[in-house]
């Protein structure tokens, strides 16, 4: 009987060690899986960040162009209200001239 009592604890130890190894392997596998998922998400987020930075630069360029265009429109609006604009339109589109102007034509 003495021999069986000594063997029994060894079996229990062996089983406990096997269970312990399995649980350590399971936890390690979960940790590795989480690490892989986090790494993959990190890579995709960096790619999106680069894409968004490119879009941001494009939009900033468009904003600059639109501000310049708005400035041109404001200048044109001021010019349209002047007498010079009226004279230019009358000369170009209607062919009108001042009374004291001499018109030269090519032969």
C-alpha distances in whole Angstrom, upper triangle without the diagonal:
4,5,5,7,9,10,11,13,15,16,17,19,20,21,23,25,26,27,29,31,32,33,35,36,38,39,41,42,44,45,47,48,50,51,53,54,56,57,59,60,61,63,65,66,68,69,71,72,74,75,76,78,80,81,82,84,86,86,88,90,91,92,94,96,96,98,100,101,102,104,106,106,107,110,111,112,114,116,116,118,121,124,123,121,124,126,124,123,126,127,124,124,128,130,131,133,135,139,139,137,138,136,136,135,135,137
4,6,5,7,9,10,12,13,15,16,18,19,21,22,23,25,27,28,29,31,32,34,35,37,38,39,41,43,44,45,47,49,50,51,53,54,56,57,59,60,62,64,65,66,68,70,70,72,74,75,76,79,80,80,83,85,85,86,89,90,91,93,95,95,96,99,100,100,102,105,105,106,109,110,110,112,115,115,117,119,123,122,120,123,125,122,122,125,126,123,123,127,129,130,132,134,138,138,136,137,135,135,134,134,136
4,5,5,6,9,11,11,13,15,16,17,19,20,21,23,25,26,27,29,31,32,33,35,36,37,39,41,42,43,45,47,48,49,51,53,54,55,57,58,60,62,63,64,66,68,69,70,72,73,74,77,78,79,81,83,83,85,87,88,89,91,93,94,95,97,98,99,101,103,104,105,107,108,109,111,113,114,115,118,121,120,118,121,123,121,120,124,124,121,121,125,127,129,130,132,136,136,134,135,133,133,132,131,134
4,5,5,6,9,10,10,12,14,15,16,18,20,21,22,24,25,27,28,30,31,33,34,36,37,39,40,42,43,45,46,47,49,51,52,53,55,56,58,60,61,62,64,66,67,69,70,71,73,75,76,77,79,81,81,83,85,86,87,89,91,92,93,95,96,97,99,101,102,103,105,106,107,109,111,112,113,116,119,118,116,119,121,119,118,121,122,119,119,123,125,126,128,130,134,135,132,133,131,131,130,129,132
4,5,5,7,9,10,11,13,15,16,17,19,20,21,23,25,26,27,29,30,32,33,35,36,38,39,41,42,44,45,47,48,49,51,53,54,55,57,59,60,61,63,65,66,68,69,70,71,74,75,75,78,80,80,81,84,85,85,88,90,90,91,94,95,95,97,100,100,101,104,105,105,107,110,110,112,114,118,117,115,117,120,117,117,120,121,118,118,122,124,125,127,129,133,133,131,132,130,130,130,129,131
4,6,6,7,9,11,11,13,15,16,17,19,21,21,23,25,26,27,29,31,32,33,35,37,38,39,41,42,43,45,47,48,49,51,53,54,55,57,58,60,62,63,64,66,68,69,70,72,73,74,76,78,79,80,82,84,84,86,88,89,90,92,94,94,96,98,99,100,102,104,104,106,108,109,111,113,117,116,113,116,119,116,115,119,120,117,117,120,122,124,126,127,131,132,129,131,129,129,128,127,130
4,6,5,6,9,10,11,12,14,15,16,18,20,21,23,24,25,27,28,30,31,33,35,36,37,39,40,42,43,45,46,47,49,51,52,53,55,57,58,60,61,62,64,66,67,68,70,72,72,74,76,77,78,81,82,83,85,87,87,88,91,92,93,95,97,97,98,101,102,103,105,107,107,109,112,115,114,112,115,117,114,114,117,118,115,115,118,120,122,124,126,129,130,128,129,127,127,126,125,127
4,5,5,6,9,10,11,12,14,15,16,18,20,21,22,24,26,27,28,30,31,33,34,36,37,39,40,42,43,45,46,48,49,50,52,54,55,57,58,60,61,63,64,65,67,69,70,71,73,75,75,77,79,80,81,83,85,86,87,89,90,91,93,95,96,97,99,100,101,103,105,106,107,110,113,112,110,113,115,113,112,116,116,113,113,117,119,121,122,124,128,129,126,127,126,125,125,124,126
4,5,5,6,8,10,10,12,14,15,16,18,20,21,22,24,25,26,28,30,31,32,34,35,37,38,40,41,43,44,46,47,48,50,52,53,54,56,58,59,61,62,63,65,67,68,69,71,73,73,74,77,78,79,81,83,83,84,87,88,89,91,93,93,94,97,98,99,101,103,104,105,108,111,110,108,111,113,111,110,114,114,112,111,115,117,119,120,122,126,126,124,125,124,124,123,122,124
4,5,5,6,8,10,10,12,14,15,16,18,20,20,22,24,25,26,28,30,31,32,34,36,37,38,40,41,42,44,46,47,49,51,52,53,55,56,57,59,61,62,63,65,67,67,70,71,72,73,76,77,78,80,82,82,83,86,87,88,90,92,92,93,96,97,98,100,102,103,104,107,110,109,107,110,112,109,109,113,113,110,110,114,116,117,119,121,125,125,123,124,122,122,121,120,123
4,5,5,6,8,10,10,12,14,15,16,18,20,21,22,24,25,27,28,30,31,33,34,36,37,39,40,41,43,45,46,48,49,50,52,54,55,56,58,60,61,62,64,66,66,69,70,71,72,75,76,77,79,81,81,82,85,86,86,89,91,91,92,95,96,97,99,101,101,103,106,109,108,106,108,111,108,107,111,112,109,109,112,114,116,118,120,123,124,122,123,121,121,120,119,121
4,5,5,6,8,10,10,12,14,15,16,18,20,21,22,24,25,27,28,30,31,33,34,36,37,39,40,42,43,44,46,48,49,50,52,54,55,57,58,59,61,63,64,65,67,69,69,70,73,74,75,77,79,79,80,83,84,84,87,89,89,90,93,94,94,97,99,99,101,103,107,106,104,106,109,106,106,109,110,107,107,110,113,114,116,118,122,122,120,121,119,119,119,118,120
4,5,5,6,8,10,10,12,14,15,16,18,20,21,22,24,25,26,28,30,31,32,34,36,37,38,40,42,43,44,46,47,49,51,52,53,55,57,57,59,61,62,63,65,67,68,69,71,72,73,75,77,78,79,81,82,83,85,87,88,89,91,93,93,95,97,98,100,102,106,105,102,105,107,105,104,108,109,106,106,109,111,113,114,116,120,121,118,120,118,118,117,116,119
4,5,5,6,9,10,10,12,14,15,16,18,20,21,22,24,25,26,28,30,31,32,34,36,37,39,40,41,43,45,46,47,49,51,52,54,55,56,58,60,61,62,64,66,67,68,70,71,72,74,76,77,78,80,82,82,84,86,87,88,90,92,92,94,96,97,99,101,105,104,101,104,106,104,103,107,107,105,104,108,110,112,113,115,119,120,117,118,116,116,115,115,117
4,5,5,6,8,10,10,12,14,15,16,18,20,21,22,24,25,27,28,30,31,33,34,36,37,39,40,42,43,45,46,48,49,50,52,54,55,57,59,60,61,63,64,65,67,69,70,71,73,75,75,77,79,80,81,83,85,85,86,89,90,91,93,95,95,97,100,103,102,100,102,105,102,101,105,106,103,103,106,108,110,112,114,117,118,116,117,115,115,114,113,116
4,5,5,6,8,10,10,12,14,15,16,18,20,21,22,24,25,27,28,30,31,33,34,36,37,38,40,42,43,45,46,48,49,51,52,53,55,57,58,59,61,63,63,65,67,68,69,71,73,73,75,77,78,79,81,83,83,84,87,88,89,91,93,93,95,98,101,100,98,101,103,101,100,104,104,101,101,105,107,109,110,112,116,116,114,115,113,114,113,112,114
4,5,5,6,8,10,10,12,14,15,16,18,20,21,22,24,25,26,28,30,31,32,34,36,37,38,40,41,43,45,46,47,49,51,52,53,55,56,57,59,61,62,63,65,67,67,69,71,72,73,76,77,77,79,82,82,83,86,87,88,90,92,92,94,96,100,99,97,99,102,99,99,102,103,100,100,104,105,107,109,111,114,115,113,114,112,112,111,110,113
4,5,5,6,9,10,10,12,14,15,16,18,20,21,22,24,25,27,28,30,31,33,34,36,37,39,40,42,43,45,46,48,49,51,52,54,55,56,58,60,61,62,64,66,66,68,70,71,72,75,76,76,78,81,81,82,85,86,86,89,91,91,93,95,99,98,95,98,101,98,97,101,102,99,98,102,104,106,107,109,113,114,111,113,111,110,109,109,111
4,5,5,6,9,10,10,12,14,15,16,18,20,21,22,24,25,27,28,30,31,33,34,36,37,39,40,42,43,45,47,48,49,51,53,54,55,57,58,59,60,63,64,65,67,69,69,70,73,74,74,77,79,79,80,83,84,84,87,89,89,91,94,97,96,94,96,99,96,95,99,100,97,97,100,102,104,106,108,111,112,110,111,109,109,108,107,110
4,5,5,6,9,10,11,12,14,15,16,18,20,21,22,24,26,27,28,30,32,33,34,36,37,39,41,42,43,45,47,47,49,51,52,53,55,57,58,59,61,62,63,65,67,68,69,71,72,73,75,77,78,79,81,83,83,85,87,88,90,92,95,95,92,95,97,95,94,98,99,96,96,99,101,103,104,106,110,111,108,110,108,108,107,106,109
4,5,5,6,9,10,10,12,14,15,16,18,20,21,22,24,25,26,28,30,31,33,34,36,37,39,40,41,43,45,46,47,49,51,52,54,55,56,58,60,61,62,64,66,66,68,70,71,72,74,76,77,78,80,81,82,84,86,87,89,91,94,93,91,94,96,93,93,97,97,94,94,98,100,102,103,105,109,109,107,108,106,106,105,104,107
4,5,5,6,9,10,10,12,14,15,16,18,20,21,22,24,25,27,28,30,31,33,34,36,38,39,40,42,44,45,46,48,49,50,52,54,55,56,59,60,60,63,64,65,66,69,70,70,73,75,75,76,79,80,80,83,85,85,87,90,93,92,89,92,95,92,91,95,96,93,92,96,98,100,101,103,107,108,105,107,105,105,104,103,105
4,5,5,6,8,10,11,12,14,15,16,18,20,21,22,24,26,27,28,30,32,33,34,36,37,38,41,42,43,45,47,48,48,51,53,53,54,57,58,59,61,63,63,64,67,68,68,71,73,73,74,77,78,78,81,83,83,85,87,91,90,88,90,93,90,89,93,94,91,91,94,96,98,100,102,105,106,104,105,103,103,102,102,104
4,5,5,6,8,10,10,12,14,15,16,18,20,21,22,24,26,27,28,30,31,33,35,36,37,39,41,42,43,45,46,47,49,51,52,53,55,57,57,59,61,62,63,65,67,67,69,71,72,73,75,77,77,79,81,82,84,86,90,89,86,89,92,89,88,92,93,90,90,93,95,97,99,100,104,105,102,104,102,102,101,100,103
4,5,5,6,9,10,10,12,14,15,16,18,20,21,22,24,25,27,29,30,31,33,35,36,38,39,40,42,44,45,46,48,50,50,52,54,55,56,58,60,61,62,64,65,66,68,70,71,72,74,76,76,78,80,81,83,85,89,88,85,88,90,88,87,91,91,88,88,92,94,96,97,99,103,103,101,102,100,100,99,98,101
4,5,5,6,9,10,10,12,14,15,17,18,20,21,23,24,26,27,28,30,32,33,34,36,38,39,40,42,43,44,47,48,49,50,53,54,54,57,59,59,60,63,64,64,67,69,69,70,73,74,74,77,79,79,81,84,87,86,83,86,89,86,85,89,90,87,86,90,92,94,96,97,101,102,99,101,99,99,98,97,100
4,5,5,6,9,10,11,12,14,15,16,18,20,21,22,24,26,27,28,30,32,32,35,36,37,39,41,42,42,45,47,47,48,51,52,53,55,57,57,58,61,62,63,65,67,67,68,71,72,73,75,77,77,79,82,85,84,82,84,87,84,84,87,88,85,85,89,91,92,94,96,99,100,98,99,97,97,97,96,99
4,5,5,6,8,10,10,12,14,15,16,18,20,21,22,24,25,27,29,30,31,33,35,36,37,39,41,41,43,45,46,47,49,51,52,54,55,56,57,60,61,62,64,66,66,68,70,71,72,74,76,77,78,81,84,83,81,84,86,83,83,86,87,84,84,88,89,91,93,95,98,99,97,98,96,96,95,94,97
4,5,5,6,9,10,10,12,14,15,16,18,20,21,23,24,26,27,29,30,32,33,34,36,38,39,40,42,44,45,46,48,49,50,53,54,55,56,59,60,60,63,64,65,66,69,70,71,73,75,75,77,80,83,82,79,82,84,82,81,85,85,82,82,86,88,90,91,93,97,98,95,96,94,94,93,93,95
4,5,5,6,9,10,11,12,14,15,16,18,20,21,22,24,26,27,28,30,32,33,34,36,37,38,41,42,43,44,47,48,48,51,52,53,54,57,58,58,60,62,63,64,67,68,68,70,72,73,75,77,81,80,77,80,82,80,79,83,83,81,80,84,86,88,89,91,95,96,93,95,93,93,92,91,94
4,5,5,6,9,10,10,12,14,15,16,18,20,21,22,24,26,26,29,30,31,32,35,36,37,39,41,41,42,45,46,47,49,51,51,53,55,56,57,59,61,62,63,65,66,67,69,71,72,74,76,79,78,76,79,81,79,78,82,82,80,79,83,85,87,88,90,94,94,92,93,91,91,91,90,93
4,5,5,6,9,10,10,12,14,15,16,18,20,21,23,24,25,27,29,30,31,33,35,36,38,39,40,42,44,45,46,48,50,51,52,54,55,56,58,60,61,62,64,66,66,68,70,71,73,75,79,77,75,78,80,77,77,81,81,78,78,82,84,86,87,89,93,93,91,92,90,90,89,88,91
4,5,5,6,9,10,11,12,14,15,17,18,20,21,23,24,26,27,28,30,32,33,34,36,38,39,40,42,44,44,47,48,49,51,53,54,55,57,59,59,61,63,64,65,67,69,69,71,74,77,76,73,76,78,76,75,79,79,76,76,80,82,84,85,87,91,92,89,90,88,88,87,87,89
4,5,5,6,8,10,11,12,14,15,16,18,20,21,22,24,26,26,28,30,31,32,34,36,37,38,40,41,42,44,46,47,48,51,52,52,54,56,57,58,61,62,62,64,66,67,69,71,75,74,71,74,76,74,73,77,78,75,75,78,80,82,83,85,89,90,87,89,87,87,86,85,88
4,5,5,6,9,10,10,12,14,15,16,19,20,21,23,24,25,27,29,30,31,33,35,36,37,39,40,41,43,45,46,47,49,51,51,53,55,56,57,60,61,62,64,65,66,68,70,74,73,70,73,76,73,72,76,77,74,74,77,79,81,82,84,88,89,86,87,86,86,85,84,87
4,6,5,6,9,10,11,12,14,15,17,18,20,21,23,24,26,28,29,30,32,34,35,36,38,39,40,42,44,45,46,49,50,51,53,54,55,57,59,60,61,63,65,65,67,70,73,72,69,72,74,72,71,75,75,72,72,76,78,80,81,83,87,87,85,86,84,84,83,82,85
4,5,5,6,8,10,11,12,14,16,17,18,20,21,22,24,26,27,28,30,32,33,34,36,37,38,41,42,43,44,47,47,48,51,52,53,54,57,58,58,61,62,63,65,67,71,70,67,70,72,70,69,73,73,70,70,74,76,77,79,81,85,85,83,84,82,82,81,81,83
4,5,5,6,9,10,10,12,14,15,16,18,20,21,22,24,25,26,28,30,31,32,34,36,36,38,40,41,42,45,46,46,48,50,51,52,55,56,57,59,61,61,63,66,69,68,66,68,71,68,67,71,72,69,69,73,74,76,78,79,83,84,81,83,81,81,80,80,82
4,5,5,6,9,10,11,13,14,15,17,19,20,21,23,25,25,27,29,30,31,33,35,36,38,39,40,42,44,45,46,48,50,51,52,54,55,56,58,60,61,63,65,69,67,65,68,70,67,67,71,71,68,68,72,74,75,77,79,82,83,80,82,80,80,79,78,81
4,5,5,6,9,10,11,13,14,16,17,18,20,22,23,24,26,28,29,30,32,33,35,37,38,39,41,43,44,45,47,49,49,51,53,54,55,57,59,59,62,64,67,66,63,66,68,66,65,69,69,66,66,70,72,73,75,77,81,81,79,80,78,78,77,76,79
4,5,5,6,9,10,10,12,14,15,16,18,20,21,22,24,26,26,28,30,31,32,34,36,37,38,40,41,42,44,46,47,48,51,52,52,55,56,57,59,61,65,64,61,64,66,63,63,67,67,64,64,68,70,71,73,75,79,79,77,78,76,76,76,75,78
4,6,5,6,9,10,10,12,14,15,16,19,20,21,23,24,25,27,29,30,31,33,35,36,37,39,40,41,43,45,46,47,49,51,51,53,55,56,58,60,64,62,60,63,65,63,62,66,66,64,64,67,69,71,72,74,78,78,76,77,75,75,75,74,77
4,5,5,6,9,10,11,13,14,15,17,19,20,22,23,25,26,28,29,30,32,34,35,36,38,39,41,42,44,45,47,49,50,51,53,54,55,58,60,63,61,59,62,64,61,61,65,65,62,62,66,67,69,71,73,76,77,74,76,74,73,73,72,74
4,5,5,6,9,10,11,12,14,16,17,18,20,21,22,24,26,27,28,31,32,33,35,37,37,38,41,42,43,45,47,48,49,51,52,53,55,58,61,60,57,60,62,59,59,62,63,60,60,63,65,67,69,71,74,75,73,74,72,72,71,70,73
4,5,5,6,9,10,10,12,14,15,16,18,20,21,22,24,25,26,28,30,31,32,35,36,36,38,40,41,42,45,46,47,49,50,51,53,56,59,58,55,58,60,58,57,61,62,59,59,62,64,66,67,69,73,74,71,72,71,71,70,70,72
4,5,5,6,9,10,10,13,14,15,17,19,20,21,23,24,25,27,29,30,31,33,35,36,38,39,40,42,44,45,46,48,50,51,53,55,58,57,54,57,59,57,56,60,61,58,58,62,63,65,66,68,72,72,70,71,69,69,69,68,71
4,5,5,6,9,10,11,13,14,16,17,19,20,22,23,24,26,28,29,31,32,33,35,37,38,39,41,43,44,45,47,48,49,52,54,57,55,53,56,58,55,55,58,59,56,56,59,61,63,64,66,70,71,68,69,67,67,66,66,68
4,5,5,6,9,10,10,12,14,15,16,18,20,21,22,24,26,27,28,30,31,32,34,36,37,38,40,41,42,45,46,47,49,51,55,53,51,54,56,53,53,56,57,54,54,58,59,61,63,65,68,69,66,68,66,66,65,65,67
4,5,5,6,9,10,10,12,14,15,16,18,20,21,23,24,25,27,29,30,31,33,35,36,37,39,40,41,43,45,46,48,50,53,52,50,53,55,52,52,56,56,53,54,57,59,61,62,64,67,68,65,67,65,65,65,64,67
4,5,5,6,9,10,11,13,14,15,17,19,20,21,23,24,26,28,29,30,32,33,35,36,38,39,41,43,44,45,47,49,52,51,49,52,54,51,50,54,54,52,52,56,57,59,60,62,66,66,64,65,63,63,62,62,64
4,5,5,6,9,10,11,12,14,16,17,18,20,21,23,24,26,27,28,31,32,33,35,36,37,39,41,42,43,45,47,51,49,47,50,52,49,48,52,52,49,50,53,55,57,58,60,64,65,62,63,61,61,60,60,63
4,5,5,6,9,10,10,12,14,15,16,18,20,21,22,24,25,26,28,30,31,32,34,36,37,39,40,41,43,45,49,47,45,48,50,47,47,51,51,49,49,52,54,56,57,59,63,63,61,62,60,61,60,60,63
4,5,5,6,9,10,10,12,14,15,17,19,20,21,23,24,26,27,29,30,32,33,35,36,38,39,40,43,44,48,46,44,47,49,47,46,50,51,48,48,52,53,55,56,58,62,62,60,61,59,59,59,59,62
4,5,5,6,9,10,11,12,14,16,17,18,20,22,23,24,26,27,29,30,32,33,35,37,38,39,41,43,46,45,42,45,47,44,44,48,48,45,46,49,51,53,54,56,60,60,57,59,57,57,56,56,58
4,5,5,6,9,10,10,12,14,15,16,18,20,21,22,24,26,27,28,30,31,32,35,36,37,39,41,44,43,40,43,45,43,42,46,47,44,44,47,49,51,52,54,58,59,56,57,56,56,55,55,58
4,5,5,6,9,10,10,12,14,15,16,19,20,21,23,24,25,27,29,30,31,33,35,36,38,40,43,42,40,43,45,42,42,46,46,44,44,48,49,51,52,53,57,58,56,57,55,56,55,55,58
4,5,5,6,9,10,11,12,14,15,17,18,20,21,23,24,26,27,29,30,32,33,35,37,39,42,40,38,41,43,40,40,44,44,42,43,46,48,49,50,52,55,56,53,55,53,53,53,53,56
4,5,5,6,9,10,11,12,14,16,16,18,20,21,22,24,26,27,28,31,32,33,35,37,40,38,36,39,41,38,38,42,42,39,40,43,45,47,48,50,53,54,51,53,51,51,51,50,53
4,5,5,6,9,10,10,12,14,15,16,18,20,21,22,24,25,26,29,30,31,33,35,38,37,35,38,40,37,37,41,41,39,39,42,44,46,47,49,52,53,51,52,51,51,51,51,54
4,5,5,6,9,10,11,13,14,15,17,19,20,21,23,24,26,27,29,30,32,34,37,36,34,37,39,37,37,40,41,39,39,43,44,45,46,48,52,52,50,51,50,50,50,50,54
4,5,5,6,9,10,11,12,14,15,17,18,20,21,23,24,26,27,29,31,32,36,34,32,35,37,34,34,38,38,36,37,40,41,43,44,45,49,50,47,49,47,47,47,47,50
4,5,5,6,9,10,10,12,14,15,16,18,20,21,22,24,25,26,29,31,34,32,30,33,35,32,32,36,36,34,34,38,39,41,42,44,48,48,46,47,46,46,46,46,49
4,5,5,6,9,10,10,12,14,15,16,18,20,21,23,24,25,27,29,33,32,29,32,35,32,32,36,37,34,35,38,40,41,42,43,47,48,46,48,46,47,47,47,50
4,5,5,6,9,10,11,13,14,15,17,18,20,21,23,24,26,28,31,30,28,31,33,31,31,35,35,33,34,37,39,40,40,42,45,46,44,45,44,45,45,45,48
4,5,5,6,9,10,11,12,14,15,16,18,20,21,22,25,26,29,28,26,29,31,28,28,32,32,30,31,34,35,37,38,39,43,44,41,43,41,42,42,42,45
4,5,5,6,8,10,10,12,14,15,16,18,20,21,23,25,28,27,25,27,30,27,27,31,32,29,30,33,35,36,37,39,42,43,41,43,41,42,42,43,46
4,5,5,6,9,10,11,12,14,15,17,18,20,22,23,27,26,24,27,29,27,27,31,32,30,30,34,35,36,37,38,42,42,40,42,41,42,43,43,47
4,5,5,6,9,10,11,12,14,16,17,18,20,22,25,24,22,25,27,25,25,29,29,27,28,31,33,34,34,35,39,40,38,39,38,39,39,40,43
4,5,5,6,9,10,10,12,14,15,16,19,20,24,22,20,23,25,23,22,26,27,25,25,29,30,31,32,34,38,38,36,38,37,38,38,38,42
4,5,5,6,9,10,10,12,14,15,17,19,23,22,19,22,25,23,23,26,27,26,26,29,31,32,33,34,38,38,37,39,38,39,39,40,44
4,5,5,6,9,10,11,12,14,16,17,21,20,18,21,23,22,22,26,26,25,26,29,30,31,31,32,36,37,35,37,36,37,38,39,43
4,5,5,6,9,10,10,12,15,16,19,17,15,19,21,18,19,22,23,21,22,25,27,28,28,29,33,34,32,34,33,34,34,35,39
4,5,5,6,9,10,10,13,15,18,17,15,17,20,18,18,21,23,21,21,24,26,27,28,29,33,34,32,34,33,35,35,36,40
4,5,5,6,9,10,11,13,17,16,15,17,20,19,19,22,23,23,23,26,27,27,28,29,33,33,32,35,34,36,36,38,41
4,5,5,6,9,10,11,15,14,12,15,17,16,17,20,21,20,21,24,25,25,26,26,30,31,29,31,31,32,33,35,39
4,5,5,6,9,10,13,12,10,13,15,13,14,17,18,17,18,20,22,22,23,24,28,29,27,30,29,30,31,33,36
4,5,5,7,9,13,13,10,13,16,15,15,18,20,19,19,21,23,23,24,25,28,30,28,31,30,32,33,35,39
4,6,5,7,11,11,10,12,15,14,15,18,19,19,20,22,24,23,23,24,27,28,27,30,30,32,33,35,39
4,5,5,9,8,6,9,12,11,12,15,16,16,17,19,20,20,20,20,24,25,24,26,26,28,29,31,35
4,6,8,8,6,8,11,10,10,13,15,15,15,17,19,18,19,20,23,25,24,26,26,28,29,31,35
4,7,9,7,8,11,12,12,14,16,17,17,18,20,19,20,20,23,25,24,27,27,30,31,33,37
4,5,6,7,9,10,11,13,15,16,17,18,19,17,17,17,20,22,21,24,24,27,29,31,35
4,5,5,6,9,10,11,12,14,15,16,16,14,14,13,17,18,18,21,21,24,26,29,32
4,5,5,6,9,10,10,12,14,15,15,14,13,13,16,17,16,19,19,22,24,26,30
4,5,5,6,9,10,10,12,13,14,13,14,15,18,19,18,21,20,23,24,26,30
4,6,5,6,9,10,11,11,12,11,12,13,16,18,17,20,19,22,23,26,29
4,6,5,6,9,10,10,10,9,9,9,13,14,13,16,16,19,20,23,26
4,5,5,6,8,10,10,9,10,11,15,16,14,17,16,18,19,21,25
4,5,5,6,7,9,9,11,13,17,18,16,18,17,19,20,22,26
4,6,6,5,6,6,8,10,13,16,14,16,15,18,18,21,24
4,6,6,5,5,6,9,12,14,12,13,12,14,15,18,21
4,6,6,8,10,13,16,17,15,16,14,15,15,17,21
4,6,8,11,14,17,19,17,18,16,18,17,19,22
4,6,9,12,15,17,15,17,15,17,17,19,22
4,7,10,13,15,12,13,11,13,13,16,19
4,7,9,12,10,12,11,14,15,18,21
4,6,8,7,9,8,12,14,17,20
4,6,5,9,10,14,16,20,23
4,6,9,11,14,17,21,23
4,7,10,13,16,20,22
4,6,10,13,16,19
4,6,10,13,16
4,7,10,13
4,7,10
4,6
4
